[in-house]
């Protein structure tokens, strides 16, 4: 068995590995095979990744995300066992420590007992925080939500830097770059008409929503509002606009996800007719 750094050239091999692992448990775990191209799209991200190979087959992968303190990993079912599992997960923890990160987090599905066992052995615990997954089965019937006077919804177009600036302001982070944002546009289901911003007369971005269409299922991805505009109902405006665009494109159902701690977005989702279908729990280890 050999190890090699992750790269975009590994897309097909990682998709095969992920599909094999999801069949064994954690059916909805991230990443899904369709997510792999965006995961591997940018060298700055894959620089903290490693793949394990047995001849021509990728049998494990691991990725540390120091900007978030997150780790992702999988081991092929046929290769699972304590020494190897500890090596794979250990790689991510070493990368976080090298970057000065002291706490590690990773998402875990309720049916992924293998992952739960591996994490428990390495000192991870359920943090109590989760990602809430919601669905609207009648997206064309949501309540109306009009933009306040002086604001209008439009497609992002080529204003990638404006989006990056608004995203950084909305979430208080610096990780997003124009290059990473452009990589989103290579994701399956992306359409420019579903990439929306809410702007004023001077074209300042106040809120945004990026959506995707997979067959007849729409997905509302990242939604944000800049800090000085919160509390005005702007997330409801962009979510409603996104749902209208998705329905017009043929969506018969729409999904979205948000943090269990994001009360305003949960309220927006429920107001727009979404209901909860499952949760992904964040497991955490401190003092890594």
N, C-alpha and C positions, 0 to 999 in steps of 0.2 A: 504494500500500500504506500502511496506517495501523497504528498500535500503540495498544492499549488495555490497561489493567490487567485481570488475570484476575479472574473472579468466578464464583459458582455459576450465574449465568445463562448461562455459556459451556459448560455440561456437555455438551449434545448436540453442539455444534461440535467440542469437544475430543475427544469419543469418536470422531467421524468421522475426525478428523485422526490420532489414535492408531491406529485400525484400518488406515488407509491406510499409515501408516509401518511397522506391524508386518508387513504383507504384503510389504514391500520388503526386510525383513531384521530380525533380532532378534525372531523370532517370539514369544518368551516375555518380552521386555523389559518392565520396569516403567515406567509403569503400563500395564495392560491396559484396554480400554474399560470393564470393570466396576469398575475401581479409581477411575475419574475422579470419580464423585460424592463419594467420601470425600476425594480430593485437594483438591477445590474447596469442601469443606463449611465451612471456617472462615476468616473474613476475616483473622485474624492470620497464616494461612499464605499466602493468596493475595496479601497485601500485598507480597510479594516476588516476584510473578509478572507476566508480561507476555505478551500475545498479539499476533501480527501477522496482519492481515486483508487479503485481496484481494477487494474488494467484500463479498459475504456469506460468503466462505469463510475459515475460519481456516487459515493456511498455515504457522504456526510458533508455538511456545510455549516459554517458559522459566520455570523456578522455582528460586529459591535458597532453601535451608533453613539459615539461619545457626546454628540450634541444633545441627545435626549437621555443618555444613560440607559439605553435599551440594548437588549441582545436578542438575536434570532438564531435558531439552530435546528437542524434535523439530522437524524441518523437513520439510514435505511433499516427497515425491520429485520432483515436477515443479518445485520451487523450489530445489533443492539446487545449491550453488555456493559458492565460497570467500568472497566478501565478505559474503554474507547469512548463511552459517553462522557466520562469525566474529562477526558482530553479535549473533546470537542467543545463542551461548555466552558472548560477552563481557558481555552484560547480567548473567548470573548471577554472574560473577566480580566485577564492579563492586559488586553488592549484597553479596556476602560481604565484600569489602574494607571497604565502608561500615559493616558490622556488626563490624569488628575481627577477622574471621576470616582466617587466613593460609594455610590449606591447604584445597584443594577436592577432593572425592571424588564419583565418579559410578559407578553400576553399568553393566556392559557385558556383553552376551551374546556367546558365542563366534562366532555367525553374523552379528553386526552389524558387518560390515566398514566400512560408511559411518561409523558412530559412532567406531570405532577410528581411522579416518583423520582425522576432524575433531579428535579429542582429541590425537592425536599431533602434529598441526600446532600445537596450542595448548600444547604442553609437558606433557601428561599422560603418565603411564606406568603400566603394570600394577603395582599395589602388592604383589601376592603374596597378599593377603587375598581371600576370596571368600565368597559365600553358597552353602551346600550345600543342594540341594533333594532331598528324600527322599520315598519313597512306601511305603505298606503296602498290598498287594493282598489281604491277609487280616486286616483289622483286628479281626475278632471272635475271632481266635485268639491274641491277645497274652498274655504271662505275667500272672498275677495280681499286683496291687500294692495292698496294704491300707494304709490310713492308720494311722500310729502311734497308740497309745492317747491319748485326749484330743483328737484332731483328727478333723474330719469334712469331707467335700466337700459343698458346697451351691451353689445358684445365687446369683449376685451380687445380683440384684434391684435395689433402688434405692440400694445402698450405693456410689455412684460415687466419693465422696470417699475412702472406705476403699481402694478399688482404686487411685486416683491416688496415695495415700500409699504403698501397698505397691509400686507400679510405680516410683516415684521412689527408694525405698529399694533395690529389687532391682537397678536398673540404674545408680544413682548419677547420675541426670539430673533436671532440673527442667522439661523441656519440656511434659510431659503436664499438662493442666488438665482439670477436669470437663467443660468445653465440648467439648474435643477428644475426650475419652473418650466422651461422649454421641454425637458424630458417628460413632464406630465402629458404633454401634447402627443407623445408617441404611445401613450397607453391605449389598450384596446377600448373601443367605445367612445373615444374622445371625438367631439365635433365642435368646431369653432362657435357654432350657434348656441352651444350649451355652456359656453365660458362667459359668464356675465359679471358685470360690475354696475354698481349704482353710483352715478356721478352727479356733481352739481354743474351750474352754468360755466364754471371755470375748468371743468373736466377733472376736478379733484375726486379721487375714488373714496367713497364713504363706506361701501360694503361690497361684498363679492360672494359669488357662489359658482363653483366649478362642478359640472355634472357630466355623466357618462350614460351611454345607452348600450345595453347588452341584449341583443335580440329585442324582445318586447318588455324588458325590465330596465327601468331607469335607475340610476344611482346618483344621489346628490352627495358630492364629495365634500370638499372644504368650503365652509361658510364662515365668514368673519365680518366684523364691524369695527372700524377704527375707534379708539377709546373715547374721543370727544363727541362721538355720535351714538354711543350706547344709550339705551333706554328710550329710543324713538320708534321702536318697532321695525327697524330697517332689516333685521334678519328675516322677519316675516315677509317683507316685500321681496327680497331676493329669492327666498325659498319658493314663494308663490310664482314668481316669474320663471324660476327653474322648472317647476312642475308643469307650468303651461307649455314651456318649450319641449319638455320631454313628452308630454301627451301629444303635442302636434307632430312630434317625430315618430309616434307609434307606440309609446310606452303604455302598457295596460296596468302596470304596477310600478311603484317607486320605493326604493330603499334609502335609508340614511343611517348614520351612526354618529354618536357623540358620547362624551364622557359622562359618567354618572354624577360627576361634580358640576357639570355645566347646566345649572338649573334654567337659565334663560333659553338655551337652545332646546332643552327638553320641552319647555313650555311652548316654544314655537312649533316644534314637531307635533305635539299633541293638538295644538290649536289648528294645525293644518291637516288633521285627520290621520296622523301616523299612530300606530300602536306598537308596543314592544313585543319582539318575538324571541329574543335571547340576549344573553350578556357574555362578554369575554372578560375574564378577571385578570387584573394585573398582579403578578407575583413579584415580590421584591426581596432583595438581599442588601442589607446595609453593611457598612464596614468591609467592603470587598478587598 
